[in-house]
Amino acid sequence: MSGIILYIEHNPENVLLVRRAVEEIGLTVFCAFNEQEGLARAELLRPAIILLGLDLPGSDACQLARKLRRRMDQMLLCVPIIAISAHETPGGGDRSGEAERAIAAGCDIYLPRPVNIYRLWDLLERFLAIRDFC
């Protein structure tokens, strides 16, 4: 597998965990720590996949997903956005409604924290395979 992943996340511990996991399967991870940096890096890097932490302080990450979708030109039209958040309850339900809001805002999938690394690897592999057809 090869590709550039953009991870928009403010928490250094979350960044470290995901970066290690993603780099372990041969992908390159670039990080942005706020909304403005995320928008700029998405346009500059043209990543294969965007990982979007929904807990960005001082920002509405669902609104950021909408902005990313509006800014994407033909080269970025097929870029999947994976929303990552800790709002899912232990029983498996998302009582905050955040998953639905993220999908409605343009994210392709919602991944709860703590991140299941095997699930993340599977999603990255599947999205990269689909991207080959875009």
C-alpha positions in Angstrom: 0.0 0.0 0.0 1.1 3.5 -0.6 -0.4 6.9 -0.1 -0.6 10.1 1.9 -2.9 10.3 4.8 -3.9 13.6 6.4 -4.8 13.4 10.0 -6.6 16.5 11.4 -6.4 16.1 15.2 -5.4 18.3 18.1 -4.5 15.7 20.7 -0.8 14.7 20.5 -1.4 11.2 22.0 -4.1 10.4 19.5 -1.8 11.6 16.7 1.1 9.4 17.9 -1.1 6.3 18.2 -2.6 6.7 14.7 0.6 7.8 13.1 2.4 4.7 14.3 -0.4 2.4 13.2 -0.7 4.0 9.7 3.1 4.2 9.1 3.4 0.5 10.1 1.5 -0.5 7.0 3.6 1.7 4.7 1.6 4.9 4.5 2.8 8.4 5.0 1.0 10.5 7.6 0.9 14.3 7.7 -0.9 16.1 10.6 -2.8 19.3 11.0 -3.7 20.4 14.5 -6.6 22.8 13.7 -9.2 23.7 11.1 -7.2 26.3 9.2 -4.1 24.1 9.0 -6.3 21.1 8.0 -7.9 23.0 5.1 -4.5 24.3 3.9 -2.8 20.9 4.0 -5.7 19.1 2.3 -5.3 21.5 -0.7 -1.5 21.3 -0.7 -1.0 17.6 -0.1 -4.0 16.2 -2.0 -4.1 13.2 0.4 -5.5 9.8 -0.5 -7.5 9.8 2.8 -8.4 12.3 5.4 -8.7 11.2 9.1 -10.7 13.9 10.9 -10.8 14.1 14.7 -14.2 15.4 15.7 -13.1 16.8 19.0 -11.2 19.8 17.7 -11.3 22.6 20.3 -12.8 25.9 19.1 -14.0 24.3 15.9 -17.0 22.4 14.6 -15.4 19.4 12.9 -18.6 18.6 11.1 -18.5 22.1 9.6 -14.9 21.5 8.7 -15.9 18.3 6.8 -18.4 20.5 4.9 -15.7 23.0 4.1 -13.4 20.2 2.9 -16.1 18.9 0.6 -16.9 22.3 -0.8 -13.2 23.1 -1.5 -12.4 19.8 -3.1 -11.8 20.1 -6.8 -11.8 17.2 -9.3 -8.5 15.8 -7.9 -9.9 15.6 -4.4 -13.5 14.6 -5.2 -12.9 11.0 -4.3 -11.0 11.6 -1.1 -12.6 9.6 1.7 -13.0 11.3 5.1 -13.0 9.1 8.1 -14.4 10.8 11.2 -12.8 9.7 14.5 -14.4 10.5 17.9 -14.8 9.2 21.5 -18.5 9.9 21.8 -19.7 6.3 21.2 -20.9 4.6 24.3 -19.5 1.3 25.6 -22.6 -0.5 24.5 -22.0 0.5 20.9 -24.4 3.3 20.5 -23.6 6.9 19.7 -26.0 8.7 22.0 -24.6 12.1 21.0 -25.8 11.7 17.4 -22.3 12.7 16.3 -21.9 9.8 13.9 -25.0 10.8 12.0 -23.9 14.5 11.9 -20.5 13.5 10.6 -21.9 11.4 7.8 -24.4 14.1 6.9 -21.6 16.7 6.8 -19.7 14.6 4.2 -17.6 12.1 6.1 -17.7 8.7 4.6 -17.5 6.7 7.9 -17.4 7.2 11.6 -14.7 5.4 13.6 -15.1 5.5 17.5 -12.3 5.8 19.9 -10.4 4.1 21.2 -9.4 3.4 17.6 -9.3 -0.3 16.8 -6.1 -0.5 14.8 -7.2 -3.5 12.8 -10.4 -1.8 11.8 -8.4 1.3 10.8 -6.0 -0.8 8.7 -9.0 -2.5 7.0 -10.7 0.9 6.2 -7.5 2.4 4.8 -6.9 -0.6 2.6 -10.5 -0.6 1.3 -10.5 3.1 0.6 -7.2 3.0 -1.1 -8.4 0.2 -3.3 -11.5 2.2 -4.2 -9.5 5.3 -4.9 -7.6 3.5 -7.6 -10.9 3.6 -9.6 -11.7 7.3 -9.1 
